Amino acid sequence: MKVLFIEPPRNFWFVMGDYLPPPYGIIQLAAYLEREIKDAEIQVLDCTVQGLDWDGIKKHIESFNPDIVASSGFATSNTYPVVRTLETAKKVNPEILTITGGQHFTATAQESLEKYPEIDVIARGEGEQTLTELVKYASTKKLALQSIMGISFRQKKKIVHNPPRPIIKDLNDLPYPGYHFVKDFVHKYHFAAMAGRKAPYALVEGSRGCSHRCTFCTQWRHWEGTWRLKTPSRIADEIEFCYQNYGSRFIWLTDDDFGSGDRASKLADELLSRKIGDDLMLFLQWRCDDVVKNEKALPKMRKAGLHWVMVGVESPRDSTLESFNKGITPDHASRAIKLLRKNDIFAHAMFIIGDRKDTTESIQNLREFANELDPDFAIFTVYTPFPGLPAYDEAKKNGWIEDFNLSNYDMAHAIMPTETLSRKEVQEELYNCYRSFYGSWKRRLGGMFSNNKLKRTLFWHMMSKGVVKQFKELFWRLP
């Protein structure tokens, strides 16, 4: 049984700069499948790092002649490349079983199967066990599709949604992600805007889900409202594995929220006890209030290799934070940024504009708040109700959404107006946010000549790539 995992050609978010991450989702699935079905012949195709265009994908499918082609749609904005990948497979051989999954297709299973005949099966939710059973089905036919939990598929002219699959209880039982499937290209994965091209880049998953319920976020819904953790020793094992076996130096801990409690302290102790290497750089996402709660652990985390933390500030307005169900205050944001900078940890703040109540004045207040906070790096995004969220259903029902091109669901394109601002005005306000924050020559020069290497690298990159100018071009492209 031949299984081909394909990561389609990707257009990366220009805000993140020169950025080429490993295809974490499919190499995790491939590793699990390899462990469970010993005789499966598995290949992973990462089209971007391998420089493959659509003709190259077609030729590779013809050469490998797979029984199954699987391509995952993690982000809504990646929908069309995934569909084209499966369409290409069907053109090569209509008998190939085509499978996709991920957050977008899980949320839109009915609609996607109605719209895209190239998709045979959608694996909803967590994919490891479901995909393994699909491979067994395809290889032996002893299983019926109707018996496989967590899938949606066509049965004659009817679309069938099997019952959801229970989530994996213990993430520590999962195999390490299959970096060996892309071993010839591992050295090419990088986050050059932050760490430079000479710091090979890897992803490590420390948990799945989130204990919070932010209304703009799809993560907690996708993981069924659960938050499951790997142990600190298991996380350190994976970090050490990537560092020693693949030369990874810049590692993103992919947890949607690193969390509170003593998790940070325990992971720091685990990493420090191993003395992995002084050149290890860790990046993670952390809530502002949890950064504050972990004030005493921050020096130890920095010593263990934590260089960069991204926090969701979102807005200075209490009413907006409440509507987002965020559970933080502007004071949490201010204290978190100060604590990170005090400990020489790169402070990266995220902001959101364009919710229905936003006005010119409220966005101006947000810009002023961002300048006052003065994080090392600020990313401003446009409020985007993603399919699967109640906010999307509400927006669609009320006719607020004006842009249904899923490629633009990247939080950089305005897809709907507010109550007082047109969609084009929202897009212009996004540009104004970047111009306000990065237009300061004091901030630019301070960044370009900062003692913090990450900040210095980032600001030189932004200057060379004209990131702010690209946001201006987004505004002018709108009708």
Protein Blocks (a to p, Z undefined) as FASTA:
>chain_A
ZZddddddddddfknopaddddfklmmmmmmmmmmmmmbccddddfklnopafklmmmmm
mmnopabdcdddfblklmmmmmmmmmmmmmmommbccddedjklmmmmmmmmmmmmmbmb
dcehjfklmmmmmmmmmmnomacfklpghiacdehjaccddddddddfblmlpccddfkl
mmmmmmmgccfklnopklccddddfbgcjfbdcfkbcklmmnnopacdddfklmmmmmmm
mmmmnopabdcdfbfbgbgajllmmmmmmmmmnonofkbccdddddfklmmmmmmmmmmm
mmnopabdcddekpacfklmmmnonopafklmmmmmmmmmmnopacdddddehiakbcfk
lmmmmmmmmmmnopabdcdddddddehiaklmmmmmnomambfcfklmnopacfbdcfkb
cfklmmmmmmmmmmmmmmpmklmmmmmmccblklmmmmmmmmmnommmmmmmmmmmpZZ
